[in-house]
């Protein structure tokens, strides 16, 4: 296992590379009008799906391919007292960023934000934020606090959203009807501030919102000057769901999970987006 000092350095370097991402404009990743973006849903520590994603992407042979990751931590465990080992995957994605700094990108999610803010999230009877912290401290011993601090620096370097030239908006989620009136889209044009991340802040609304109505999506289309949204956040047992023909929700954290290779140079339609969804189950992991 990687020692605490090495793990902390990996997270710090991944944070630096994320802050200096050449695609980052303010808090928004602006993708070029060529190549491909592979968009994922929530991963929640699913190591096998991540390995399949890495094999599919083969970034060493695909210089014009970008990968967008979000909601990486807080895995589902089989028992109430089970250990959350998603920090191992978090370290792997940070290493992937260090290996391919111009091709791996991260979006802030509510679970990562909650971990930074020590905001309790309860899932299946467990406080997952505390369980995650306990697991990191147990894994790294006396260096655990340094690793947690480096993880927080990494999370706070994440972009809030991405935008493609073919008018697709990528984010962990979108504001709900309750928060739409106070949502400030100009936060995407500048660095994220602490107030943006606090409850009722626009960044907080962006990563926590659920159950978007057709009217909300129409308003956001006009506000953000896009045609379609690809998000995660809302669980999908069958891997994906289309909302009001404008929003596509992806899930990557289970055996029915999916990802979406998005062609950046072709016009986007919802039909084309859904036709290109790939199930992780269809990706074989090469032996040896």
Secondary structure as UniProt FT lines:
FT   HELIX           4..19
FT   TURN            22..23
FT   STRAND          24..25
FT   TURN            26..27
FT   STRAND          28..30
FT   STRAND          36..40
FT   TURN            44..45
FT   HELIX           47..57
FT   HELIX           59..61
FT   TURN            63..64
FT   STRAND          65..69
FT   TURN            80..81
FT   HELIX           86..99
FT   TURN            101..103
FT   STRAND          104..107
FT   HELIX           110..117
FT   STRAND          122..123
FT   TURN            124..125
FT   STRAND          126..127
FT   HELIX           128..140
FT   HELIX           141..143
FT   HELIX           144..155
FT   TURN            156..157
FT   STRAND          161..163
FT   TURN            165..166
FT   STRAND          168..170
FT   HELIX           177..180
FT   TURN            181..182
FT   HELIX           185..189
FT   HELIX           194..197
FT   TURN            199..200
FT   HELIX           202..208
FT   HELIX           214..224
FT   STRAND          228..231
FT   TURN            237..238
FT   STRAND          240..243
FT   TURN            244..246
FT   STRAND          247..251
FT   TURN            255..256
FT   STRAND          258..263
FT   TURN            264..265
FT   HELIX           270..275
FT   STRAND          277..279
FT   HELIX           280..282
//
